Each structure stands twice: as C-alpha cells, then as structure tokens.
Amino acid sequence: MGASAAFHLAEAGVSDIVVVERGELACGSSGKPIGGVRAQFSDPLNIELGSRSLRAYEDFPRRPGADIRLDTVGYLFLLTGEQHVAEFEAGVRTQNALGVPARMISPDEARRLCPYVSTDGLVAAAHSPADGHARPRLVVQGYADAATRAGVTFATHTTVTGIDTAGDRVTAVHTDRGRVACATVICTAGAWSAQIGDMAGLHLPVRPVRRQLAFTEPLVPPAPRIPFTIDFASTAYFHNSDDGLLFGLADPRQPDGFDTTWTPEWLELFRDAVRRRAPQLAEMRTVGGWAGLYEVTPDHNALIGRSGELVNFLYATGFSGHGFLQGPAVGEILRDLHLEREPFADISPLSADRFRSGAATRPEAHVV
C-alpha cells in the first residue's frame, strides 16, 4: 500500500514524498502473502477494487514497468454446503453485473479445471478465469523503483516513534532517525496500524493474526497448470508455485499476535482438510514455508479514508487478507484523497468511523 500510494502520488506530480519503513521494503505482510489477485467477492465495492487492480496488474509491465509474474489461471472456490452455494450464486450475479466473468460450475467441471480435486461431497464450485496470482515482492519493488525515479525517498530501517499534532492536523512524524515535518500523513502500516493510530490519538481497529503456508518439493512429473483453488469450508487452498505447489490454510484457532514463527505442525491441519477434497496433496512432501500476518478488522473489510479528527491523516489498512489484490486501486484512491479529487469509487463505507458511529458494516462472504 505504501509503495502503491507513493507511485501514484509521484506520477500525479506530488513532490517531497517520504516512505518510512521499519525494515527493508516488503519485510512485513507485503513480502509474505499468497499472491492471489481476484475480483470474486460478494460486496460490490470489493469487486470494484479487485477488478480495477486486476487491470492494473495486467498493465504492470508497461506501468510502472516491471515483470510481476502474473499468472491468470483463475480462482476456483469449491463448495460443499448449500448455504455457501447460495451465497456464491448471489455473488456471481453481482460480479457479472459489474463485468466480472465468474460463473457457477459443476463438480465435474471443477475437477476438469483442477485434476487434484475429488468430487466426493462437492455440491458446486465458482470460477472466474480472469483471476490468478502474482509475486508481491516484485510488485512492491516495481512500484518503489518507479517512485524512486520520480523523486520519492524510501527511508528504510527507520522506525516511527511518535506523531505531533496541532489542532486538527498532523504536523510531524518522529522516527529513530529524526523528525519529518509533513503536510499529509498516510498510514499504510498493515498489522501495525493500530499502534500508528494510537500515536495520533486515532482508533484504527486492526488486529494481527498469523497465517502460514508451505511449499512442496519440485514435482515430477510437473504439476498441471491449475486455478488458485480453495476448499471454502475448510479454507485450505493451493496453487502452482515454481516447480511445485503452494499450500495454505487459515487456522480458525490462531490467537491474535505478532508472532511470525513458522510451525511445521500447522501442516497437519492442511493435510487433514485436503484428504477428502484433494487427497493427492495430503501425501506430498514439503520443503519449508513461512508465516505472515493478516491485518483483520471486525467485519473483514478494509479501512480506507481520511480521519475526521485529523484532516491530513489518511489511512489504508485492515484488508483482512485482501490487501495485495486491492493495492493498485487503493493507491489511486489515496492519491485522489490527498489531491482532494473524487476517487473512482465511493469509499466512505470503509471509513474507520463505521465501528463507532453505528453505520452499517459491509459483510463480505468470500473471506478466506
């Protein structure tokens, strides 16, 4: 989010941009997501953010100019319950109305798309061929390289320690390398955003939750080219990765916290989940993995907007697993908020104030 915002602002002619990063670029959640890009959501605003970002990722080799290893293999949601089928049928209707080529398919067609799938107990599936996956680190670096060429300063290995305010404005950000006076602050701190909000006296309801994934050893014969496949009931997912497959699952018992220790024992949860849905995967050997952090909000939707208390404090955080796939579109929105232009979408429903103002939250059914 920070690199995307910096690129879009610099492209629009904004100068004196400083991106403050505690470690190296992409050392936090941006360097450890699963890389999925999709527009298969139930909420129209999420669909719009995903669709616009998909188009930007397709155009990434031209603008900003980098190979991100985008693989448009589609997303395939495997559905085993009638309630989930009904939710996805409604989602497909909404997606189609917004130009997304998703459709409901039969279990047999799902197996044709992904030969690993067992149809036993499978009721239906949802598929969109326009979705896929890319390499997040390449995206971050592509945005950062273009932004640097446009004059943006990336202050890596620099920790934010405090924020000065006067009246209804932020006046400066303090770091362990000095004070930065500023006209606008944009918080894109992911799982750490609540701490940044606290420094400014603002409530950003984001909590960190560990998510883990693993990689198989190189497969011989090679794995078929398959969609990004998700067993929706268990949240087990897998897709091609180099010479093998990437495995993941959202552990519902995972407590909140910043621990990113990778625990091989977690793999047994994945293996248990896929023994019925994709049994061949349960026997594959793995060669390591990693753990990263989801930045979760109470309704699993992002926080995007301008603070009502500090008018020059903007934020984009709390994407609950959807940040990478919405990054290009949100960079555009942050640019327009800073320039006081009308963004391409009405993001007022994603204001952080929705949790205290009594405004309706935005349910999202397609959450993994």
Residue pairs with C-beta under 8 A, 6 or more apart in sequence:
1 30
1 188
1 190
1 316
1 317
1 323
1 327
1 330
1 331
1 334
2 19
2 21
2 186
2 188
3 19
3 25
3 30
3 139
3 140
3 143
3 144
3 147
4 143
4 327
4 328
4 330
4 331
4 334
5 186
5 188
5 316
5 330
5 331
5 334
5 335
6 17
6 19
6 143
6 144
6 147
6 152
6 154
7 64
7 143
7 144
7 146
7 147
7 150
7 152
7 331
8 331
8 332
8 334
8 335
9 17
9 152
9 334
9 335
9 338
10 17
10 146
10 147
10 150
10 151
10 152
11 64
11 146
11 150
11 335
12 335
12 339
14 335
14 338
14 339
15 151
17 147
17 151
17 152
17 153
18 152
18 153
18 154
18 155
18 180
18 182
19 144
19 147
19 152
19 153
19 154
19 155
20 155
20 158
20 160
20 173
20 175
20 180
21 27
21 154
21 155
21 156
21 157
21 158
22 28
22 157
22 158
22 159
22 160
23 156
23 157
24 156
24 157
25 140
25 141
25 144
25 154
25 156
26 136
26 137
26 140
26 141
28 190
28 191
28 192
28 292
28 293
29 190
29 191
29 292
29 293
29 294
29 295
29 323
30 136
30 137
30 140
30 190
30 323
30 324
31 136
31 137
31 140
31 292
32 136
32 260
32 290
32 291
32 292
32 293
33 136
33 292
33 321
33 323
33 324
34 133
34 213
34 237
34 239
34 246
34 248
35 133
35 134
35 135
35 136
35 324
36 75
36 131
36 132
36 133
36 228
36 239
36 324
36 325
37 50
37 53
37 54
37 57
37 70
37 131
37 132
37 133
37 134
37 324
37 325
38 50
38 54
38 75
38 128
38 131
38 132
38 228
38 325
39 47
39 50
39 51
39 54
39 95
39 98
39 100
39 102
39 128
39 130
39 131
40 47
40 50
40 75
40 77
40 91
40 95
40 100
40 102
40 126
40 128
40 131
40 366
41 47
41 50
41 91
41 95
41 322
41 364
41 366
42 87
42 90
42 91
42 94
42 363
42 364
42 365
42 366
43 301
43 362
43 363
43 364
44 94
44 98
45 345
45 346
45 347
45 349
45 350
45 362
46 301
46 322
46 326
46 364
47 94
47 95
47 98
47 100
48 98
48 329
48 344
48 345
49 326
49 329
49 330
49 345
50 322
50 325
50 326
50 329
51 98
51 99
51 100
52 328
52 329
52 332
52 344
52 345
53 325
53 326
53 327
53 328
53 329
53 330
54 130
54 131
54 325
56 63
56 328
56 329
57 68
57 70
57 134
57 139
57 328
58 70
58 72
60 66
60 67
60 68
60 70
60 139
60 142
61 67
61 68
64 142
64 143
64 145
64 146
64 147
65 142
65 145
65 146
66 138
66 139
66 141
66 142
66 145
66 146
67 138
68 134
68 135
68 138
68 139
68 142
69 134
69 135
69 138
70 132
70 133
70 134
71 132
71 133
71 134
71 240
72 129
72 130
72 131
72 132
73 131
73 132
73 133
73 225
73 226
73 227
73 228
73 239
73 240
74 113
74 127
74 128
74 129
74 130
74 131
74 132
74 227
74 228
75 127
75 128
75 131
75 132
75 227
75 228
75 229
75 230
76 110
76 113
76 114
76 125
76 126
76 127
76 226
76 227
76 228
76 229
76 230
77 88
77 125
77 126
77 127
77 230
77 232
77 366
78 110
78 117
78 122
78 125
78 229
78 230
78 231
78 232
78 277
79 85
79 88
79 122
79 123
79 124
79 125
79 126
79 232
79 233
80 121
80 122
80 123
80 231
80 232
80 233
80 277
81 123
81 233
82 123
84 232
84 233
85 104
85 123
85 124
87 365
87 366
88 104
88 124
88 126
88 232
88 365
88 366
89 104
91 102
91 126
91 365
91 366
92 102
92 103
92 104
92 126
95 102
95 128
96 102
96 103
100 128
100 130
101 128
101 129
101 130
102 126
102 127
102 128
103 126
103 127
103 128
104 124
104 125
104 126
105 113
105 124
105 125
105 126
105 127
106 124
106 125
107 117
107 119
107 122
107 123
107 124
107 125
108 119
109 125
109 127
110 117
110 119
110 122
110 125
110 127
111 117
111 118
111 119
113 127
113 226
113 227
114 226
114 227
114 229
114 278
115 224
115 226
116 226
116 229
116 238
116 278
116 280
116 281
117 229
117 277
117 278
118 276
118 277
118 278
118 279
120 276
121 276
122 277
127 227
131 227
131 228
132 228
133 228
133 239
136 324
139 324
139 327
143 331
144 152
144 154
147 154
148 154
155 175
155 177
158 175
158 176
158 177
159 175
159 176
160 173
160 174
160 175
160 189
160 196
160 199
161 174
161 175
161 176
162 173
162 174
162 199
163 170
163 172
163 173
163 174
163 185
163 196
163 199
163 200
164 170
164 171
164 172
164 173
164 174
164 179
165 171
165 200
165 201
165 310
168 309
168 310
168 311
169 310
169 311
169 312
170 182
170 184
170 185
170 200
170 310
170 312
170 313
171 181
171 182
172 179
172 180
172 181
172 182
173 179
173 180
173 182
173 185
174 180
182 312
183 312
184 312
184 313
184 314
184 338
185 200
185 312
185 313
185 314
186 314
186 315
186 316
186 334
186 338
187 193
187 196
187 197
187 204
187 313
187 314
187 315
187 316
187 317
188 315
188 316
188 317
188 334
189 195
189 196
189 317
190 206
190 293
190 295
190 317
190 323
191 206
191 207
191 208
191 258
191 293
191 294
191 295
192 208
193 204
193 206
193 295
193 303
193 315
193 317
193 318
194 203
194 204
194 205
194 206
194 207
196 204
197 203
197 204
197 315
200 307
200 310
200 313
201 309
201 310
202 307
202 309
202 310
202 313
202 352
203 352
203 356
204 303
204 315
204 317
204 318
204 352
205 297
205 298
205 303
205 318
205 352
205 355
206 295
206 296
206 297
206 303
206 317
206 318
207 256
207 295
207 296
207 297
208 256
208 257
208 258
208 293
208 294
208 295
208 296
209 254
209 255
209 256
209 257
209 293
209 294
209 296
210 251
210 254
210 257
210 259
210 260
210 291
210 292
210 293
210 294
211 248
211 250
211 251
211 254
211 291
211 292
211 293
211 294
211 321
212 248
212 249
212 251
212 262
212 263
212 266
212 289
212 290
212 291
213 246
213 247
213 248
213 289
213 290
213 291
214 246
214 247
214 248
214 267
214 270
214 286
214 288
214 289
215 241
215 242
215 244
215 245
215 246
215 247
215 286
215 287
215 288
215 289
216 244
216 245
216 246
216 247
216 284
216 285
216 286
216 287
217 244
217 284
217 285
217 286
217 287
218 242
218 243
218 244
219 243
219 244
219 245
219 284
222 243
223 240
223 244
223 245
225 240
226 238
226 239
226 240
227 239
228 237
228 239
229 237
229 238
229 239
229 278
230 236
230 237
230 368
231 237
231 273
231 274
231 277
231 278
232 368
234 249
234 273
234 274
234 277
235 249
235 250
235 252
235 273
235 368
236 247
236 248
236 249
236 270
236 273
236 274
236 277
236 278
237 247
237 248
237 249
237 368
238 245
238 246
238 247
238 248
238 274
238 278
238 281
239 245
239 246
240 246
244 284
244 287
245 281
245 284
247 267
247 270
247 281
247 286
247 289
248 270
249 266
249 269
249 270
249 273
250 294
250 321
250 368
251 266
251 269
258 293
259 291
260 290
260 291
260 292
260 293
261 291
262 288
262 289
262 290
262 291
263 291
264 289
267 286
267 289
271 281
271 282
272 282
274 281
274 282
275 282
294 320
294 321
295 317
295 318
295 319
295 320
295 323
296 318
296 320
296 321
297 303
297 318
297 320
297 355
298 355
298 361
299 361
299 362
299 363
299 364
300 320
300 321
300 364
300 367
301 318
301 320
301 350
301 361
301 362
301 364
302 316
302 317
302 318
302 319
302 320
302 322
302 323
302 326
302 330
302 350
303 315
303 316
303 317
303 318
303 350
303 351
303 352
304 315
304 316
304 330
304 333
304 334
304 347
304 350
304 351
305 314
305 315
305 337
305 347
305 348
305 350
305 351
305 352
305 353
306 313
306 314
306 315
306 337
307 313
307 314
307 315
307 352
308 351
308 353
314 334
314 337
314 338
315 352
316 330
316 333
316 334
318 352
319 326
320 367
321 367
321 368
323 330
329 344
329 345
332 343
332 344
333 343
333 344
333 345
333 347
336 342
336 343
336 344
337 343
349 359
349 360
349 362
350 362
351 359
353 359
354 360
354 361
355 361
